[in-house]
Amino acid sequence: MASERIRIAMENIPLEISGRNIFTTISIGIASYPEHGATLQEIMKNADRALYISKKKGRNKSTVFFDQ
């Protein structure tokens, strides 16, 4: 999945801040049309819900929205 490749790449790219290398992590929420919403608002809402699922599972994850 592309989101996992992005997440892993970000994890391995150091950011130099004040002469120090800092490594970051990201959490990603994914929703798509029309599977997860018929309007932009529905898709954004469901992507946001998926993002919070990623964070709840321990962060640094990507999650595709699913109806619960």
N, C-alpha and C positions, 0 to 999 in steps of 0.2 A: 504494500500500500504506500502511496506517495507520501502520506502524512507521516508514516513511520520513518521513511528515509530522511525526510526533513528534520524530524525530531532528533534522530541519531546524529545527523550532520551538525545540528546546532550544539549538541552536547559535546562535540569534539572540536569546536572552533573557539579558541580562547579570545577573549576581549581584553585588550590591554587598557587598564585603568590605573593611572598614577604609577606607571612602571611595573605593575603587577598583572599577571595573567589571571583572569577570572573566567571560570567556565559557567555556562548558564544551562538551564533546562527549560523546556516549554511543555505546556499542556494544550492539546488541540481538541476542539469539538467540531464534528462534521455532520452536516445535513445537506441533502440535495433535492432538487426539483425533479420530478413531482413526488418522489417516494416519501419525502419527509415534510412536504408542505406545498400548497398550491399558490401561496403568495410569498413575497419577499419577507414580510413580517413573520409568517409561520416558519419559514426556513431559518431565519435569524434566531427566533425563539428556541427552536429545536437544536440548533447548533450550540446555543448558549447552554441549554440543558445538558447536552453531551459534554461540553467543556467542564461543567461542574461535576459531572460523573467522573471525568478524568482526574480532576483535582481530589475528589473524594476517595478514589482508588489509590491515592498515594502520589499524585502529581507526576510530571514527566511522562505522560501517556497521551495517546490519541484514541478518541472514542467516536464511533459512528452512532448517530442517534438511532434509537429504536423505541417503539411505543412500549410503555411499561404497564 
